[in-house]
């Protein structure tokens, strides 16, 4: 996205008072793509609150803050929260040092070490670990020693809103699109769903785990990314035969577009887990990411890819993904008649005219 588009998205989905919470890991990472937290906060002039790991340190944390503040000009670092703090005495050592060294950094508080945590899968949270009481308990413990009044003051800022729509206009389609979105296919950009609602006359959410069927009057199916390749996810889905049959029937005459887990579902199998067999692809689940981060494709689209699977077949696809042209260009999108799948997570609003052919539009 260009700067105007980023600002428009910010206008649309944020409140006036907002603060970016960012740990050390990742604040400047992504600058080569212009997509780091630093780039975004600088562009939007959003106050930044750092969350720093304080394990076994106190004076060193001042050095880290100094480095983060001085590494690039124009950063908006205003405050800090310290994580993995062993005790109130440990925090006081840190606070006194930071307040001695900086008159422009607000110390908002601290988070106790060894707190109860949510389970994780790959680099994301385990969606099954969503007990309401557990979430509430963790939230209370995290916020126990953080000054929320100070945080609210830090988060207030003035922002100039953009009125003019900065994206290429897309035709309004008198068509019905179904979106497969559930715990197994959970990776759905909020704006992608909003865009589909604005661009199609009807949008239906289909839950594959509940064995819901693709509506017979549906023109297009969009399958979101997720975790279908894991055994835990597959076990929830493997008996959803009505859903499978309805999707297979749909693809005989109508379009389906799948991202990441959607691509995998359209393939033949992951290890010994049987998928739909609509694309001649076999996948292997590995112990490390095969792609992670922002990628470009041959259509001129930049997007995000993150997956632990790799394709075992030597098949030429629709386009390659790469971080730099001519470096490890690997096919990562495949088409067969009405069926299209890709590893790339794409923002529809600024790329739809480049991919709408895969929706049979």
C-alpha positions as CSV (number, residue, x, y, z in Angstrom):
1,X,0.0,0.0,0.0
2,X,1.1,3.6,-0.5
3,X,1.0,6.2,2.2
4,X,-2.4,7.5,1.4
5,X,-3.9,4.0,1.4
6,X,-2.3,3.2,4.8
7,X,-3.7,6.4,6.3
8,X,-7.2,5.7,4.8
9,X,-7.2,2.3,6.4
10,X,-6.1,3.8,9.7
11,X,-9.0,6.3,9.5
12,X,-11.5,3.5,8.8
13,X,-10.6,1.1,11.5
14,X,-9.1,3.0,14.4
15,X,-10.4,5.3,17.2
16,X,-8.9,8.8,17.5
17,X,-6.9,7.7,20.6
18,X,-4.6,4.8,19.9
19,X,-1.2,3.6,20.8
20,X,1.0,1.0,19.1
21,X,2.3,-1.5,21.6
22,X,5.5,-3.1,20.3
23,X,8.2,-5.2,21.8
24,X,11.9,-4.8,20.9
25,X,11.6,-7.7,18.5
26,X,10.0,-6.3,15.4
27,X,10.0,-2.5,15.9
28,X,12.5,-1.8,13.1
29,X,12.2,-5.2,11.4
30,X,10.5,-4.8,8.0
31,X,12.1,-1.4,7.2
32,X,13.4,-2.9,3.9
33,X,9.8,-3.3,2.9
34,X,8.6,0.0,4.5
35,X,6.4,-2.0,6.7
36,X,8.0,-2.0,10.1
37,X,6.2,-0.8,13.2
38,X,8.6,2.2,13.1
39,X,7.5,3.0,9.5
40,X,3.8,2.8,10.4
41,X,4.0,4.8,13.6
42,X,6.2,7.5,11.9
43,X,3.8,7.8,9.0
44,X,0.7,8.1,11.2
45,X,2.5,10.0,14.0
46,X,1.2,7.4,16.5
47,X,2.7,7.3,20.0
48,X,4.7,4.1,20.5
49,X,4.8,2.2,23.7
50,X,7.7,-0.3,23.9
51,X,7.3,-3.6,25.8
52,X,10.8,-4.7,26.8
53,X,11.9,-8.0,28.2
54,X,13.5,-7.2,31.6
55,X,14.8,-10.7,32.4
56,X,17.9,-10.4,34.5
57,X,18.5,-6.8,33.6
58,X,18.1,-3.2,34.8
59,X,20.8,-0.7,33.7
60,X,21.1,-2.5,30.3
61,X,17.5,-1.7,29.6
62,X,18.4,2.0,29.5
63,X,21.0,1.2,26.8
64,X,18.3,-0.7,24.8
65,X,15.9,2.3,25.0
66,X,18.7,4.7,24.0
67,X,19.5,2.5,21.0
68,X,15.9,2.2,19.9
69,X,15.3,6.0,20.2
70,X,18.5,6.9,18.3
71,X,18.7,4.2,15.6
72,X,16.3,6.1,13.3
73,X,15.1,9.7,13.3
74,X,11.4,10.5,13.5
75,X,10.4,7.5,15.8
76,X,7.5,8.1,18.1
77,X,8.7,6.2,21.2
78,X,7.0,7.8,24.2
79,X,6.7,5.2,26.9
80,X,7.7,1.7,28.0
81,X,6.3,-1.3,29.9
82,X,8.7,-3.9,31.3
83,X,7.9,-7.6,30.9
84,X,9.2,-10.6,32.8
85,X,10.0,-8.6,35.9
86,X,10.8,-10.7,38.9
87,X,9.5,-8.4,41.7
88,X,8.5,-4.9,42.6
89,X,12.0,-4.4,43.9
90,X,13.4,-5.4,40.5
91,X,11.0,-2.9,38.8
92,X,12.0,-0.1,41.1
93,X,15.7,-0.6,40.1
94,X,14.6,-0.4,36.4
95,X,12.3,2.6,36.9
96,X,14.8,4.7,38.8
97,X,17.5,4.1,36.2
98,X,15.2,4.9,33.2
99,X,13.8,8.0,34.8
100,X,17.3,9.1,35.6
101,X,18.5,8.6,32.0
102,X,15.4,9.9,30.1
103,X,13.1,12.9,30.6
104,X,11.0,12.1,27.6
105,X,10.1,8.4,28.3
106,X,7.2,7.5,30.6
107,X,7.6,4.3,32.6
108,X,4.0,2.9,32.6
109,X,4.7,-0.2,34.7
110,X,5.6,-3.8,34.6
111,X,4.4,-7.4,34.0
112,X,5.3,-10.2,36.4
113,X,7.4,-13.0,35.1
114,X,6.2,-16.6,35.0
115,X,2.5,-15.7,34.5
116,X,0.0,-18.2,33.1
117,X,0.0,-18.0,29.3
118,X,-2.2,-19.1,26.4
119,X,-1.0,-22.1,24.4
120,X,0.5,-21.4,21.0
121,X,0.6,-23.1,17.6
122,X,3.3,-22.2,15.1
123,X,3.7,-18.4,15.8
124,X,0.1,-17.8,16.7
125,X,-2.2,-18.5,19.6
126,X,-4.0,-21.9,19.9
127,X,-7.6,-21.0,19.2
128,X,-8.7,-23.9,21.3
129,X,-7.1,-22.4,24.4
130,X,-9.9,-19.8,24.7
131,X,-11.3,-20.4,28.2
132,X,-13.0,-17.2,29.2
133,X,-11.9,-17.4,32.9
134,X,-8.3,-18.1,31.9
135,X,-8.3,-15.1,29.5
136,X,-9.8,-12.8,32.2
137,X,-7.3,-14.0,34.8
138,X,-4.3,-13.5,32.4
139,X,-5.6,-10.0,31.5
140,X,-5.9,-9.0,35.1
141,X,-2.4,-10.2,35.9
142,X,-0.9,-8.4,32.9
143,X,-2.6,-5.1,33.8
144,X,-2.1,-5.3,37.6
145,X,1.0,-3.1,37.7
146,X,0.4,-0.9,34.6
147,X,-0.8,2.7,35.0
148,X,-3.7,2.8,32.6
149,X,-4.4,6.5,33.2
150,X,-0.9,7.4,32.1
151,X,-1.3,5.1,29.1
152,X,-4.5,6.9,28.1
153,X,-2.7,10.2,28.2
154,X,0.2,8.8,26.1
155,X,-2.3,7.4,23.5
156,X,-4.0,10.8,22.8
157,X,-2.8,12.6,19.7
158,X,-4.0,14.7,16.8
159,X,-4.5,13.1,13.4
160,X,-5.5,14.6,10.1
161,X,-8.1,12.4,8.4
162,X,-8.1,11.6,4.7
163,X,-11.5,11.9,3.1
164,X,-10.7,10.9,-0.6
165,X,-10.8,7.2,-1.4
166,X,-7.2,6.3,-2.4
167,X,-7.8,2.9,-3.9
168,X,-8.7,1.9,-7.5
169,X,-12.4,1.6,-7.8
170,X,-13.8,-1.9,-8.2
171,X,-17.0,-2.9,-9.9
172,X,-20.0,-3.8,-7.7
173,X,-20.8,-7.5,-8.6
174,X,-24.3,-8.8,-8.4
175,X,-23.0,-12.2,-7.2
176,X,-23.1,-14.3,-4.1
177,X,-19.7,-15.2,-2.5
178,X,-19.2,-17.7,0.4
179,X,-16.3,-17.3,2.8
180,X,-15.0,-20.4,4.6
181,X,-14.0,-19.0,8.0
182,X,-13.8,-21.0,11.2
183,X,-11.1,-22.1,13.7
184,X,-9.4,-24.1,11.0
185,X,-9.6,-21.3,8.4
186,X,-9.3,-18.4,10.8
187,X,-6.8,-16.1,9.0
188,X,-9.1,-13.4,7.5
189,X,-8.1,-9.8,7.2
190,X,-11.0,-7.8,8.6
191,X,-10.8,-5.4,5.6
192,X,-11.0,-8.3,3.2
193,X,-14.3,-9.2,4.6
194,X,-15.5,-5.6,4.6
195,X,-14.3,-5.3,1.0
196,X,-16.2,-8.4,-0.1
197,X,-19.4,-7.1,1.6
198,X,-19.0,-3.8,-0.3
199,X,-18.2,-5.5,-3.6
200,X,-20.7,-8.4,-3.8
201,X,-24.4,-8.4,-3.4
202,X,-24.4,-11.2,-0.9
203,X,-21.7,-12.7,1.5
204,X,-22.2,-15.9,3.4
205,X,-19.9,-17.3,6.1
206,X,-19.5,-21.1,6.0
207,X,-18.1,-23.1,9.0
208,X,-16.5,-26.3,7.8
209,X,-16.0,-27.7,11.3
210,X,-19.8,-27.5,11.8
211,X,-20.2,-29.3,8.5
212,X,-22.1,-26.4,6.9
213,X,-22.6,-26.7,3.2
214,X,-21.7,-24.3,0.4
215,X,-24.9,-22.6,-0.6
216,X,-26.1,-24.0,-4.0
217,X,-26.8,-20.4,-5.3
218,X,-23.3,-19.3,-4.4
219,X,-21.2,-18.0,-7.3
220,X,-17.7,-18.0,-5.7
221,X,-16.0,-19.5,-2.6
222,X,-13.1,-17.9,-0.8
223,X,-11.3,-20.2,1.6
224,X,-9.2,-18.4,4.3
225,X,-5.8,-19.3,5.6
226,X,-5.5,-21.2,8.9
227,X,-4.2,-24.5,10.4
228,X,-5.8,-27.4,8.5
229,X,-2.4,-29.1,8.2
230,X,-2.1,-29.9,11.9
231,X,-3.5,-33.1,13.3
232,X,-5.5,-31.2,15.9
233,X,-7.2,-29.1,13.2
234,X,-7.6,-32.0,10.8
235,X,-9.4,-34.1,13.4
236,X,-12.1,-31.4,13.7
237,X,-12.6,-31.3,10.0
238,X,-12.1,-34.8,8.6
239,X,-15.7,-36.0,9.1
240,X,-17.3,-32.8,7.6
241,X,-18.4,-34.8,4.6
242,X,-21.4,-32.6,3.7
243,X,-19.1,-29.6,3.5
244,X,-16.6,-31.4,1.4
245,X,-19.1,-32.7,-1.0
246,X,-20.8,-29.3,-1.5
247,X,-17.4,-27.6,-2.1
248,X,-16.4,-30.3,-4.7
249,X,-19.8,-29.9,-6.4
250,X,-19.4,-26.2,-6.5
251,X,-16.0,-26.3,-8.2
252,X,-17.4,-28.3,-11.1
253,X,-18.9,-25.1,-12.6
254,X,-17.9,-22.2,-10.3
255,X,-14.9,-20.5,-8.9
256,X,-13.0,-21.2,-5.6
257,X,-10.1,-19.1,-4.3
258,X,-8.0,-20.5,-1.5
259,X,-5.2,-18.8,0.5
260,X,-2.6,-20.9,2.4
261,X,-4.7,-23.4,4.4
262,X,-7.2,-22.9,1.5
263,X,-4.5,-24.0,-0.9
264,X,-3.7,-27.0,1.2
265,X,-7.4,-28.0,1.4
266,X,-7.6,-27.9,-2.3
267,X,-4.6,-30.3,-2.7
268,X,-4.4,-34.0,-2.4
269,X,-2.9,-34.6,1.1
270,X,-0.6,-33.3,3.8
271,X,1.5,-36.3,4.9
272,X,-1.2,-38.9,5.5
273,X,-4.1,-36.4,6.0
274,X,-6.4,-36.6,3.0
275,X,-7.6,-33.3,1.5
276,X,-10.0,-32.7,-1.4
277,X,-7.8,-33.7,-4.3
278,X,-8.9,-30.8,-6.5
279,X,-5.3,-29.7,-7.2
280,X,-2.5,-32.2,-8.0
281,X,-0.5,-31.2,-5.0
282,X,1.0,-33.2,-2.1
283,X,2.3,-31.3,1.0
284,X,4.7,-32.2,3.8
285,X,4.4,-30.6,7.3
286,X,7.9,-29.6,8.5
287,X,9.3,-28.4,11.9
288,X,10.3,-25.0,10.7
289,X,8.7,-22.2,8.6
290,X,9.2,-22.6,4.8
291,X,8.1,-19.0,4.3
292,X,7.8,-16.2,6.8
293,X,7.3,-12.6,6.1
294,X,6.4,-10.3,3.2
295,X,6.7,-11.5,-0.3
296,X,6.2,-10.2,-3.8
297,X,4.7,-12.2,-6.7
298,X,4.8,-12.0,-10.5
299,X,1.5,-10.1,-10.6
300,X,3.1,-7.1,-8.8
301,X,1.4,-7.9,-5.5
302,X,3.0,-7.7,-2.1
303,X,1.6,-9.8,0.6
304,X,2.2,-12.0,3.6
305,X,3.1,-15.7,3.7
306,X,3.7,-17.9,6.7
307,X,3.6,-21.7,6.6
308,X,5.3,-24.8,7.8
309,X,4.3,-26.9,4.8
310,X,6.2,-27.5,1.5
311,X,4.9,-28.8,-1.8
312,X,6.4,-32.2,-2.8
313,X,5.4,-32.0,-6.5
314,X,7.5,-30.4,-9.3
315,X,4.7,-28.5,-10.9
316,X,4.8,-25.1,-12.7
317,X,2.3,-22.8,-11.1
318,X,0.6,-19.5,-11.9
319,X,3.2,-17.3,-10.3
320,X,6.2,-17.4,-8.0
321,X,6.9,-15.7,-4.6
322,X,10.1,-14.0,-3.8
323,X,11.7,-11.5,-1.4
324,X,14.1,-10.2,-4.1
325,X,13.6,-10.8,-7.8
326,X,15.8,-13.6,-9.1
327,X,16.4,-14.9,-5.6
328,X,14.6,-18.2,-4.7
329,X,11.7,-17.6,-7.0
330,X,9.4,-20.6,-6.1
331,X,6.0,-21.4,-7.5
332,X,3.4,-20.8,-4.8
333,X,0.1,-20.5,-6.7
334,X,-1.7,-23.1,-8.7
335,X,-4.8,-23.2,-10.9
336,X,-7.0,-25.9,-12.5
337,X,-10.1,-24.8,-14.3
338,X,-12.3,-23.0,-11.7
339,X,-9.9,-23.7,-8.8
340,X,-7.1,-21.4,-7.6
341,X,-4.9,-21.7,-4.5
342,X,-2.0,-19.6,-3.3
343,X,0.3,-19.4,-0.3
344,X,0.1,-15.6,-0.4
345,X,-2.3,-13.7,1.9
346,X,-3.5,-10.7,-0.2
347,X,-5.2,-7.5,0.7
348,X,-8.1,-7.4,-1.7
349,X,-8.9,-3.7,-1.6
350,X,-5.7,-2.6,-3.4
351,X,-5.1,-5.8,-5.5
352,X,-8.5,-7.1,-6.5
353,X,-8.3,-6.0,-10.1
354,X,-5.1,-8.1,-10.4
355,X,-6.7,-11.3,-8.9
356,X,-10.3,-11.1,-9.9
357,X,-9.7,-13.4,-12.9
358,X,-9.2,-16.2,-10.3
359,X,-12.7,-15.4,-9.0
360,X,-14.0,-16.0,-12.6
361,X,-15.0,-12.3,-12.9
